Structures are given as C-alpha cells and as structure tokens.
Amino acid sequence: MPTACNPWRFDDISCQLGVTNYQEVSLLTIKNLAAIEPAKNKHVLNDAVARLKQEYDYILIDMSPALKLNRNNVPLHSLSLCSELTFVTVALGVNDEESLCKGIKELKQAGHSNIKILISQHNFAPLGERIVKFLQKHSAKWPKLCTNLMAKINKQRWLFEHH
C-alpha cells in the first residue's frame, strides 16, 4: 500500500492534501498523521470531515476497536458529531452479549444515534473441526457411529480449510 509523503493533521487543510490514491480509493493513513490530539476535539474532527465531504461522497473512518480501552483512539464523543452511521463489528464466538450491550450503551451515551451491527463469523473454526469435536464429545454414547463418521469427515479436507 502506498503511503503519502507528507504528514497531515485534522486541524488544518493538510488532511485534504495528504490523501493518497490506492486502487481507485482515496486514503488518509494513520501512519502519516502528525498529531492525534486535535482529533480528540469533536469540533476539529467535524470540521475536517466537513472539508473532506466537499470532495467525497462517502467517508469511512476505520478505527481500532472503539469499545476497548485504548488511549490512542479518537474518543467516541468526537466521532458522534460527524458520524451519520456507526457500524459495530461483532465476531461470533468472540464477542459476548454483555460486551455488545455495554458497547452500544457507550456509543449512545457518546451521542451516536444510527448504530448498526455487522456480524462476522471469521473467527469460527472450520466446519470439519467443529463436527469432529462434536462427534468426539458423543463418542462414548455412540462409539461405532462416531468413529465411522469421523473417518469419513477426516477424508474431506475441504471441511478443514478456512473459507
């Protein structure tokens, strides 16, 4: 991925000038961000996004997990002023209901109103592994059936690949 040569900031026009193009997508990389502190002011961030909206139809801000404690993140309240839509990515098998509810509550308290949940299952083990584990769990009850099924499943290598 190419990187812009010049550092950029949210609190001046350099955020517009620091855009680099990669495969027909315009990017501002965090790698060249000169200072995160100005972005923690919601008015500075809102003004920067307003300047960018003059040139672009959509502006996506991809951040490290906002629901985790991370001192280097732009605070949620700073994003709320300039966000029209907030996606929360939930990984099945990783995020639990309690943390999701807590995160949604924090987003709402920070002023985010249009919150959508995007569910990802990429953290699941491949189907073959899950079936074998299930069969092993029940092999005491049905030893012959489970042994035969595991032999057949283990021959199907595609069941053990991540898709």
Contacts in CASP RR format, 6 or more apart in sequence:
PFRMAT RR
TARGET T0000
AUTHOR 0000-0000-0000
METHOD contacts of the structure
MODEL  1
MPTACNPWRFDDISCQLGVTNYQEVSLLTIKNLAAIEPAKNKHVLNDAVA
RLKQEYDYILIDMSPALKLNRNNVPLHSLSLCSELTFVTVALGVNDEESL
CKGIKELKQAGHSNIKILISQHNFAPLGERIVKFLQKHSAKWPKLCTNLM
AKINKQRWLFEHH
1 22 0 8 1.000
1 27 0 8 1.000
1 29 0 8 1.000
2 20 0 8 1.000
2 21 0 8 1.000
2 22 0 8 1.000
3 20 0 8 1.000
3 29 0 8 1.000
3 31 0 8 1.000
3 32 0 8 1.000
4 18 0 8 1.000
4 19 0 8 1.000
4 20 0 8 1.000
4 28 0 8 1.000
4 29 0 8 1.000
4 32 0 8 1.000
6 14 0 8 1.000
6 17 0 8 1.000
6 18 0 8 1.000
6 32 0 8 1.000
7 14 0 8 1.000
7 32 0 8 1.000
7 33 0 8 1.000
7 34 0 8 1.000
8 14 0 8 1.000
8 15 0 8 1.000
8 17 0 8 1.000
8 18 0 8 1.000
8 28 0 8 1.000
8 32 0 8 1.000
8 33 0 8 1.000
8 34 0 8 1.000
9 15 0 8 1.000
9 33 0 8 1.000
9 34 0 8 1.000
9 35 0 8 1.000
9 38 0 8 1.000
10 33 0 8 1.000
10 38 0 8 1.000
10 39 0 8 1.000
10 44 0 8 1.000
10 45 0 8 1.000
10 48 0 8 1.000
11 38 0 8 1.000
11 41 0 8 1.000
11 44 0 8 1.000
11 47 0 8 1.000
11 48 0 8 1.000
13 51 0 8 1.000
14 34 0 8 1.000
15 28 0 8 1.000
15 48 0 8 1.000
15 51 0 8 1.000
15 52 0 8 1.000
16 51 0 8 1.000
16 52 0 8 1.000
16 55 0 8 1.000
18 28 0 8 1.000
18 32 0 8 1.000
19 26 0 8 1.000
19 27 0 8 1.000
19 28 0 8 1.000
20 26 0 8 1.000
20 27 0 8 1.000
20 28 0 8 1.000
20 29 0 8 1.000
21 27 0 8 1.000
26 56 0 8 1.000
36 72 0 8 1.000
36 74 0 8 1.000
38 44 0 8 1.000
38 45 0 8 1.000
39 45 0 8 1.000
39 48 0 8 1.000
39 74 0 8 1.000
39 78 0 8 1.000
40 74 0 8 1.000
40 75 0 8 1.000
40 78 0 8 1.000
41 78 0 8 1.000
42 75 0 8 1.000
42 77 0 8 1.000
42 78 0 8 1.000
42 79 0 8 1.000
42 80 0 8 1.000
42 81 0 8 1.000
42 82 0 8 1.000
43 81 0 8 1.000
45 74 0 8 1.000
45 78 0 8 1.000
45 79 0 8 1.000
45 81 0 8 1.000
45 82 0 8 1.000
46 81 0 8 1.000
46 82 0 8 1.000
48 82 0 8 1.000
49 59 0 8 1.000
49 82 0 8 1.000
50 82 0 8 1.000
52 59 0 8 1.000
53 59 0 8 1.000
61 74 0 8 1.000
61 79 0 8 1.000
61 83 0 8 1.000
63 73 0 8 1.000
63 74 0 8 1.000
64 70 0 8 1.000
64 72 0 8 1.000
64 73 0 8 1.000
66 73 0 8 1.000
66 76 0 8 1.000
66 79 0 8 1.000
66 107 0 8 1.000
67 88 0 8 1.000
67 99 0 8 1.000
67 102 0 8 1.000
67 103 0 8 1.000
67 106 0 8 1.000
75 110 0 8 1.000
76 106 0 8 1.000
76 107 0 8 1.000
76 110 0 8 1.000
76 111 0 8 1.000
76 112 0 8 1.000
77 110 0 8 1.000
77 111 0 8 1.000
79 86 0 8 1.000
79 110 0 8 1.000
79 112 0 8 1.000
80 110 0 8 1.000
80 111 0 8 1.000
80 112 0 8 1.000
83 112 0 8 1.000
83 114 0 8 1.000
84 114 0 8 1.000
85 114 0 8 1.000
85 116 0 8 1.000
86 107 0 8 1.000
86 112 0 8 1.000
86 114 0 8 1.000
86 115 0 8 1.000
86 116 0 8 1.000
87 116 0 8 1.000
87 117 0 8 1.000
87 118 0 8 1.000
88 100 0 8 1.000
88 103 0 8 1.000
88 104 0 8 1.000
88 107 0 8 1.000
88 115 0 8 1.000
88 116 0 8 1.000
88 117 0 8 1.000
88 118 0 8 1.000
89 118 0 8 1.000
89 119 0 8 1.000
89 120 0 8 1.000
90 100 0 8 1.000
90 117 0 8 1.000
90 118 0 8 1.000
90 119 0 8 1.000
90 120 0 8 1.000
91 120 0 8 1.000
91 121 0 8 1.000
91 122 0 8 1.000
91 123 0 8 1.000
92 119 0 8 1.000
92 120 0 8 1.000
92 121 0 8 1.000
92 123 0 8 1.000
92 124 0 8 1.000
93 121 0 8 1.000
93 123 0 8 1.000
93 124 0 8 1.000
94 123 0 8 1.000
100 117 0 8 1.000
104 115 0 8 1.000
107 115 0 8 1.000
108 115 0 8 1.000
122 162 0 8 1.000
124 130 0 8 1.000
125 133 0 8 1.000
126 159 0 8 1.000
126 160 0 8 1.000
126 161 0 8 1.000
126 162 0 8 1.000
126 163 0 8 1.000
127 159 0 8 1.000
128 153 0 8 1.000
128 156 0 8 1.000
128 159 0 8 1.000
128 160 0 8 1.000
129 160 0 8 1.000
131 149 0 8 1.000
131 153 0 8 1.000
131 159 0 8 1.000
132 150 0 8 1.000
132 153 0 8 1.000
132 154 0 8 1.000
135 146 0 8 1.000
135 149 0 8 1.000
135 150 0 8 1.000
135 153 0 8 1.000
136 146 0 8 1.000
136 150 0 8 1.000
138 146 0 8 1.000
139 146 0 8 1.000
139 147 0 8 1.000
153 159 0 8 1.000
END
